[in-house]
Amino acid sequence: MISPLNVFLIGDGPLAKELAELIRSAGHTLATFLLDEIEHEPPTEMGAALEERLGVKIDIVVEAVIAEPTEKWDAITELDRLLDPEIPFLTAALNASATEVASWCHAPDRVVGFAMLPPCADATVVEFMPALQSGERVIEVARAFWQSLGRTPVQIADSVGGVLPRVLCNLINEAAFALMEDVAAPEDIDLAMQLGTNYPRGPLAWADIIRIEQVVAILEALGDEFGAEQYRPAPLLRQYARAGKRFYPPIVP
């Protein structure tokens, strides 16, 4: 076990919010920069905005910027400029590999990748992806950090999307094509997948939890990385992402 850390979390969407809950519940001190919560504030340079929130001691950075690749680059490069090179960066390798993210940094050995998707409370593992440049000390710190959150780090090769996000986003994409082609209604697509595979929920309901624009961002990153037609987002997914639309109405408590 590691002692409580001072964690700086930057991200967007449900994954960032759920990671914040996990980090707090593990007893770590948390400072956040959630892009969803600042998007309606007056425009400001990323570096200046970050400097305002970096007045506390930081032991580790967790980055989960998924929807906008340019914002991910801005966040990583500014934090790399502002923070001591010894501070580890844990990057969500969902729209860029850890090795690519490390290449943006003056201290590339500080970067280690991870992959997981909401709902994080259901996950007992986290996919753990050292970059080609990752330092051994940083790898061990990152491994201990995930263990402190009650998650088992399963080490895999560094690759955009990891395993679960890559497979799940493909399932969601195929389900969206089926819906677009009037194969079945959303409820029937999800029920068929739940009963046929024993998944905890159907792919379209899962897309709503992850957030559809983040699913599209992951698929686009996979397509850019591997150049495969199989990762082309269904037109319906793109339209829903642009409109901020869901497959199901939100559940009101």
C-alpha positions as CSV (number, residue, x, y, z in Angstrom):
1,M,0.0,0.0,0.0
2,I,1.1,3.6,-0.6
3,S,0.5,6.6,1.6
4,P,-2.2,9.0,0.6
5,L,-1.2,11.1,-2.4
6,N,-1.9,14.6,-3.7
7,V,-3.6,13.8,-7.0
8,F,-4.3,16.2,-9.8
9,L,-7.0,15.0,-12.2
10,I,-7.7,16.6,-15.5
11,G,-10.4,15.2,-17.9
12,D,-13.8,15.3,-19.4
13,G,-17.0,13.2,-19.4
14,P,-18.2,10.5,-17.1
15,L,-14.8,8.7,-16.9
16,A,-13.1,11.7,-15.3
17,K,-16.0,12.2,-12.8
18,E,-16.0,8.6,-11.8
19,L,-12.2,8.5,-11.4
20,A,-12.6,11.5,-9.1
21,E,-15.0,9.5,-6.9
22,L,-12.6,6.5,-6.8
23,I,-9.6,8.7,-5.9
24,R,-11.5,10.5,-3.1
25,S,-12.9,7.3,-1.7
26,A,-9.4,5.8,-1.5
27,G,-8.3,8.6,0.9
28,H,-6.2,10.6,-1.5
29,T,-6.3,14.4,-1.7
30,L,-7.7,15.5,-5.0
31,A,-7.5,18.6,-7.1
32,T,-9.5,18.6,-10.3
33,F,-9.7,20.4,-13.6
34,L,-12.8,19.0,-15.3
35,L,-13.2,20.4,-18.8
36,D,-17.0,19.9,-18.8
37,E,-17.3,22.3,-15.8
38,I,-15.3,25.1,-17.4
39,E,-16.5,25.0,-21.0
40,H,-19.0,27.8,-20.4
41,E,-16.6,30.1,-18.7
42,P,-14.9,32.9,-20.7
43,P,-12.2,31.4,-23.0
44,T,-8.8,31.2,-21.5
45,E,-5.4,29.8,-22.5
46,M,-5.0,26.2,-21.1
47,G,-1.7,27.0,-19.5
48,A,-3.0,30.1,-17.6
49,A,-6.1,28.2,-16.5
50,L,-4.0,25.3,-15.2
51,E,-1.5,27.5,-13.4
52,E,-4.4,28.9,-11.3
53,R,-5.2,25.4,-10.0
54,L,-1.6,24.1,-9.4
55,G,-1.0,26.0,-6.2
56,V,-1.0,22.8,-4.2
57,K,1.6,20.1,-3.8
58,I,1.1,17.4,-6.5
59,D,2.4,13.8,-6.3
60,I,0.8,12.3,-9.4
61,V,-1.3,13.4,-12.4
62,V,-4.2,11.4,-13.8
63,E,-5.3,12.6,-17.3
64,A,-8.6,11.5,-18.8
65,V,-9.3,13.9,-21.7
66,I,-11.1,11.8,-24.3
67,A,-13.5,13.7,-26.5
68,E,-11.1,16.4,-27.9
69,P,-7.6,15.2,-28.9
70,T,-6.3,18.8,-29.2
71,E,-7.4,19.4,-25.6
72,K,-5.5,16.3,-24.5
73,W,-2.3,17.6,-26.2
74,D,-2.8,21.0,-24.6
75,A,-3.3,19.5,-21.2
76,I,-0.3,17.2,-21.3
77,T,2.2,19.6,-22.8
78,E,1.2,22.4,-20.4
79,L,1.3,20.1,-17.3
80,D,4.7,18.8,-18.5
81,R,5.9,22.4,-18.7
82,L,4.5,23.4,-15.3
83,L,5.3,20.4,-13.1
84,D,8.5,18.8,-11.8
85,P,9.7,16.1,-14.3
86,E,9.7,13.5,-11.4
87,I,5.9,13.7,-11.1
88,P,4.2,10.7,-12.8
89,F,1.5,11.2,-15.5
90,L,-1.1,8.5,-15.8
91,T,-2.8,9.0,-19.2
92,A,-6.0,7.4,-20.4
93,A,-4.7,5.7,-23.6
94,L,-8.1,5.8,-25.3
95,N,-7.5,8.3,-28.0
96,A,-3.7,8.2,-28.1
97,S,-1.2,5.6,-27.0
98,A,0.9,6.2,-23.9
99,T,4.0,6.2,-26.1
100,E,2.5,8.9,-28.3
101,V,1.6,11.0,-25.2
102,A,5.1,10.5,-23.8
103,S,6.6,11.8,-27.1
104,W,4.8,15.2,-26.4
105,C,6.7,15.6,-23.1
106,H,10.1,17.0,-22.2
107,A,10.2,14.2,-19.5
108,P,8.8,11.3,-21.5
109,D,9.8,8.7,-18.8
110,R,7.1,10.2,-16.5
111,V,4.2,8.8,-18.6
112,V,2.3,5.5,-18.1
113,G,-1.0,4.6,-19.9
114,F,-4.2,3.1,-18.6
115,A,-7.5,2.1,-20.0
116,M,-10.9,1.7,-18.4
117,L,-14.5,2.8,-19.1
118,P,-17.5,3.7,-17.0
119,P,-19.1,2.5,-14.9
120,C,-15.8,2.4,-13.0
121,A,-17.6,1.0,-9.8
122,D,-18.2,-2.2,-11.7
123,A,-14.5,-2.7,-12.7
124,T,-12.2,-4.7,-10.6
125,V,-9.2,-4.3,-13.0
126,V,-7.5,-1.5,-14.8
127,E,-5.6,-2.1,-18.0
128,F,-2.1,-0.8,-17.3
129,M,0.1,0.2,-20.3
130,P,3.7,1.4,-19.8
131,A,4.9,3.5,-22.7
132,L,8.1,2.6,-24.5
133,Q,9.7,5.5,-22.6
134,S,8.2,4.8,-19.1
135,G,10.7,4.8,-16.3
136,E,10.7,1.8,-13.9
137,R,10.1,4.0,-10.9
138,V,7.1,5.6,-12.5
139,I,5.7,2.2,-13.5
140,E,5.8,1.0,-9.9
141,V,4.3,4.2,-8.6
142,A,1.4,3.9,-11.1
143,R,0.9,0.2,-10.3
144,A,0.7,1.0,-6.5
145,F,-1.7,3.9,-7.2
146,W,-4.2,1.7,-9.0
147,Q,-3.9,-0.9,-6.3
148,S,-4.7,1.8,-3.7
149,L,-8.0,2.4,-5.6
150,G,-8.9,-1.3,-5.1
151,R,-8.2,-2.2,-8.7
152,T,-5.9,-4.9,-10.0
153,P,-3.6,-3.5,-12.7
154,V,-3.4,-5.9,-15.6
155,Q,-0.3,-5.1,-17.7
156,I,-0.9,-5.1,-21.5
157,A,1.0,-3.8,-24.5
158,D,0.7,-0.1,-25.1
159,S,-2.0,0.4,-27.8
160,V,-4.7,2.9,-28.4
161,G,-7.9,1.8,-26.7
162,G,-6.4,-1.1,-24.8
163,V,-8.6,-4.2,-24.7
164,L,-12.0,-3.6,-23.2
165,P,-12.5,-0.1,-24.7
166,R,-11.5,-1.3,-28.1
167,V,-13.8,-4.3,-28.1
168,L,-16.7,-2.6,-26.4
169,C,-16.7,0.5,-28.7
170,N,-16.7,-1.9,-31.7
171,L,-19.8,-3.6,-30.3
172,I,-21.4,-0.3,-29.7
173,N,-20.6,0.8,-33.3
174,E,-22.1,-2.4,-34.7
175,A,-25.2,-2.0,-32.6
176,A,-25.6,1.6,-33.9
177,F,-25.3,0.3,-37.5
178,A,-28.0,-2.3,-36.7
179,L,-30.3,0.4,-35.2
180,M,-29.7,2.7,-38.2
181,E,-30.5,-0.1,-40.6
182,D,-33.8,-0.9,-38.7
183,V,-32.7,-4.3,-37.7
184,A,-34.3,-3.9,-34.3
185,A,-35.2,-1.2,-31.7
186,P,-32.6,-0.1,-29.1
187,E,-34.3,-2.1,-26.3
188,D,-34.3,-5.3,-28.5
189,I,-30.7,-4.9,-29.6
190,D,-29.6,-4.5,-26.0
191,L,-31.8,-7.4,-24.7
192,A,-30.4,-9.7,-27.4
193,M,-26.9,-8.9,-26.4
194,Q,-27.5,-9.1,-22.7
195,L,-29.2,-12.5,-22.9
196,G,-27.0,-13.8,-25.7
197,T,-23.6,-12.9,-24.1
198,N,-24.5,-12.5,-20.4
199,Y,-23.1,-8.9,-20.5
200,P,-24.3,-6.7,-17.6
201,R,-26.0,-4.3,-20.0
202,G,-26.5,-3.9,-23.7
203,P,-24.1,-1.9,-25.9
204,L,-26.4,1.0,-26.6
205,A,-27.2,1.5,-22.9
206,W,-23.4,1.2,-22.2
207,A,-22.8,3.9,-24.9
208,D,-25.1,6.3,-22.9
209,I,-23.1,5.7,-19.7
210,I,-19.7,6.2,-21.5
211,R,-21.1,9.2,-23.4
212,I,-21.6,8.8,-27.2
213,E,-19.1,11.5,-28.2
214,Q,-16.4,9.7,-26.2
215,V,-17.2,6.4,-28.0
216,V,-16.8,8.2,-31.3
217,A,-13.5,9.8,-30.2
218,I,-12.2,6.3,-29.3
219,L,-13.3,4.8,-32.6
220,E,-11.8,7.6,-34.6
221,A,-8.5,7.2,-32.7
222,L,-8.5,3.5,-33.5
223,G,-9.2,4.2,-37.1
224,D,-6.3,6.7,-37.3
225,E,-3.9,4.3,-35.6
226,F,-4.8,1.1,-37.5
227,G,-6.3,2.5,-40.7
228,A,-9.0,-0.2,-40.6
229,E,-12.5,0.3,-42.0
230,Q,-14.0,-1.6,-39.0
231,Y,-13.4,1.4,-36.8
232,R,-15.4,3.8,-39.0
233,P,-18.1,5.3,-36.7
234,A,-21.7,4.6,-37.8
235,P,-23.2,7.8,-39.2
236,L,-25.9,7.5,-36.5
237,L,-23.3,7.6,-33.8
238,R,-21.7,10.7,-35.3
239,Q,-25.1,12.4,-35.5
240,Y,-26.0,11.6,-31.9
241,A,-22.5,12.8,-30.7
242,R,-23.0,16.1,-32.5
243,A,-26.4,16.6,-31.1
244,G,-25.6,15.4,-27.5
245,K,-28.3,12.8,-28.0
246,R,-28.7,9.5,-26.1
247,F,-30.2,6.2,-27.1
248,Y,-32.4,6.2,-24.0
249,P,-34.0,9.0,-22.0
250,P,-32.0,9.9,-18.8
251,I,-33.2,8.2,-15.7
252,V,-34.6,10.8,-13.3
253,P,-34.3,9.8,-9.6
